[in-house]
Amino acid sequence: MLWTIITVILIIWLIGLVLEIAGGLIHLLLVIAGIIFIYQLLTGKRSL
């Protein structure tokens, strides 16, 4: 489930990058999601 969400987010990010949709907002959200994901991996919490 988590890998499906990550894949969908990456595909949407790539489409937004190519078509220049949403400006820097999508990049900011992707960085925040990545930081949260890495933090959860390091702390061992599996809430998703």
TIVO-2410 file (N, C-alpha, C; in nm, 3 decimals):
# residues 48
REC num residu      c1      c2      c3 atome chaine
REC   1      M   0.082  -0.119   0.000     N      A
REC   1      M   0.000   0.000   0.000    CA      A
REC   1      M   0.087   0.126   0.000     C      A
REC   2      L   0.187   0.128   0.087     N      A
REC   2      L   0.274   0.245   0.097    CA      A
REC   2      L   0.353   0.266  -0.032     C      A
REC   3      W   0.402   0.156  -0.091     N      A
REC   3      W   0.479   0.169  -0.216    CA      A
REC   3      W   0.390   0.214  -0.331     C      A
REC   4      T   0.262   0.177  -0.328     N      A
REC   4      T   0.168   0.224  -0.431    CA      A
REC   4      T   0.149   0.374  -0.420     C      A
REC   5      I   0.135   0.424  -0.299     N      A
REC   5      I   0.118   0.568  -0.277    CA      A
REC   5      I   0.244   0.643  -0.322     C      A
REC   6      I   0.360   0.590  -0.288     N      A
REC   6      I   0.485   0.654  -0.327    CA      A
REC   6      I   0.498   0.657  -0.479     C      A
REC   7      T   0.461   0.548  -0.545     N      A
REC   7      T   0.469   0.542  -0.691    CA      A
REC   7      T   0.376   0.643  -0.755     C      A
REC   8      V   0.253   0.653  -0.705     N      A
REC   8      V   0.156   0.749  -0.759    CA      A
REC   8      V   0.206   0.892  -0.740     C      A
REC   9      I   0.259   0.922  -0.623     N      A
REC   9      I   0.310   1.057  -0.596    CA      A
REC   9      I   0.426   1.090  -0.689     C      A
REC  10      L   0.515   0.995  -0.711     N      A
REC  10      L   0.628   1.018  -0.801    CA      A
REC  10      L   0.583   1.039  -0.945     C      A
REC  11      I   0.483   0.964  -0.989     N      A
REC  11      I   0.431   0.982  -1.125    CA      A
REC  11      I   0.366   1.119  -1.140     C      A
REC  12      I   0.287   1.159  -1.042     N      A
REC  12      I   0.224   1.291  -1.047    CA      A
REC  12      I   0.330   1.401  -1.043     C      A
REC  13      W   0.435   1.380  -0.963     N      A
REC  13      W   0.544   1.477  -0.955    CA      A
REC  13      W   0.615   1.492  -1.089     C      A
REC  14      L   0.642   1.379  -1.154     N      A
REC  14      L   0.708   1.383  -1.284    CA      A
REC  14      L   0.621   1.451  -1.389     C      A
REC  15      I   0.492   1.424  -1.388     N      A
REC  15      I   0.400   1.490  -1.481    CA      A
REC  15      I   0.399   1.640  -1.454     C      A
REC  16      G   0.393   1.678  -1.328     N      A
REC  16      G   0.396   1.819  -1.292    CA      A
REC  16      G   0.527   1.886  -1.330     C      A
REC  17      L   0.636   1.812  -1.321     N      A
REC  17      L   0.767   1.865  -1.357    CA      A
REC  17      L   0.776   1.888  -1.507     C      A
REC  18      V   0.724   1.796  -1.585     N      A
REC  18      V   0.729   1.807  -1.731    CA      A
REC  18      V   0.634   1.916  -1.780     C      A
REC  19      L   0.513   1.920  -1.726     N      A
REC  19      L   0.412   2.016  -1.773    CA      A
REC  19      L   0.415   2.148  -1.697     C      A
REC  20      E   0.503   2.159  -1.597     N      A
REC  20      E   0.517   2.280  -1.515    CA      A
REC  20      E   0.385   2.321  -1.450     C      A
REC  21      I   0.318   2.224  -1.389     N      A
REC  21      I   0.192   2.248  -1.319    CA      A
REC  21      I   0.221   2.261  -1.169     C      A
REC  22      A   0.159   2.354  -1.104     N      A
REC  22      A   0.162   2.374  -0.959    CA      A
REC  22      A   0.292   2.435  -0.908     C      A
REC  23      G   0.382   2.471  -0.995     N      A
REC  23      G   0.503   2.541  -0.954    CA      A
REC  23      G   0.583   2.468  -0.849     C      A
REC  24      G   0.627   2.540  -0.748     N      A
REC  24      G   0.711   2.481  -0.645    CA      A
REC  24      G   0.633   2.410  -0.536     C      A
REC  25      L   0.500   2.423  -0.536     N      A
REC  25      L   0.420   2.362  -0.430    CA      A
REC  25      L   0.433   2.211  -0.429     C      A
REC  26      I   0.427   2.148  -0.545     N      A
REC  26      I   0.437   2.002  -0.551    CA      A
REC  26      I   0.574   1.955  -0.507     C      A
REC  27      H   0.678   2.032  -0.535     N      A
REC  27      H   0.813   1.995  -0.492    CA      A
REC  27      H   0.824   2.005  -0.340     C      A
REC  28      L   0.767   2.108  -0.283     N      A
REC  28      L   0.769   2.125  -0.137    CA      A
REC  28      L   0.695   2.010  -0.069     C      A
REC  29      L   0.578   1.974  -0.121     N      A
REC  29      L   0.501   1.864  -0.062    CA      A
REC  29      L   0.575   1.732  -0.074     C      A
REC  30      L   0.643   1.711  -0.187     N      A
REC  30      L   0.718   1.588  -0.205    CA      A
REC  30      L   0.836   1.579  -0.109     C      A
REC  31      V   0.904   1.688  -0.085     N      A
REC  31      V   1.016   1.690   0.009    CA      A
REC  31      V   0.965   1.663   0.151     C      A
REC  32      I   0.855   1.725   0.189     N      A
REC  32      I   0.798   1.703   0.323    CA      A
REC  32      I   0.756   1.558   0.340     C      A
REC  33      A   0.690   1.500   0.237     N      A
REC  33      A   0.650   1.360   0.244    CA      A
REC  33      A   0.771   1.268   0.255     C      A
REC  34      G   0.877   1.299   0.181     N      A
REC  34      G   0.999   1.219   0.188    CA      A
REC  34      G   1.064   1.223   0.326     C      A
REC  35      I   1.068   1.342   0.385     N      A
REC  35      I   1.126   1.356   0.519    CA      A
REC  35      I   1.045   1.276   0.621     C      A
REC  36      I   0.913   1.283   0.613     N      A
REC  36      I   0.828   1.207   0.706    CA      A
REC  36      I   0.848   1.058   0.686     C      A
REC  37      F   0.856   1.014   0.561     N      A
REC  37      F   0.876   0.872   0.531    CA      A
REC  37      F   1.009   0.822   0.587     C      A
REC  38      I   1.114   0.896   0.566     N      A
REC  38      I   1.247   0.856   0.617    CA      A
REC  38      I   1.248   0.856   0.769     C      A
REC  39      Y   1.183   0.954   0.830     N      A
REC  39      Y   1.176   0.959   0.976    CA      A
REC  39      Y   1.105   0.835   1.031     C      A
REC  40      Q   0.995   0.796   0.966     N      A
REC  40      Q   0.922   0.677   1.011    CA      A
REC  40      Q   1.004   0.551   0.993     C      A
REC  41      L   1.081   0.543   0.885     N      A
REC  41      L   1.167   0.427   0.865    CA      A
REC  41      L   1.275   0.418   0.973     C      A
REC  42      L   1.334   0.532   1.008     N      A
REC  42      L   1.442   0.533   1.106    CA      A
REC  42      L   1.393   0.506   1.248     C      A
REC  43      T   1.273   0.554   1.281     N      A
REC  43      T   1.222   0.535   1.417    CA      A
REC  43      T   1.150   0.403   1.433     C      A
REC  44      G   1.118   0.335   1.322     N      A
REC  44      G   1.055   0.204   1.331    CA      A
REC  44      G   0.905   0.207   1.345     C      A
REC  45      K   0.844   0.325   1.333     N      A
REC  45      K   0.698   0.334   1.345    CA      A
REC  45      K   0.635   0.291   1.212     C      A
REC  46      R   0.536   0.206   1.220     N      A
REC  46      R   0.467   0.157   1.100    CA      A
REC  46      R   0.318   0.193   1.109     C      A
REC  47      S   0.286   0.320   1.105     N      A
REC  47      S   0.148   0.363   1.120    CA      A
REC  47      S   0.070   0.356   0.990     C      A
REC  48      L   0.142   0.349   0.875     N      A
REC  48      L   0.070   0.347   0.748    CA      A
REC  48      L   0.041   0.207   0.707     C      A
***
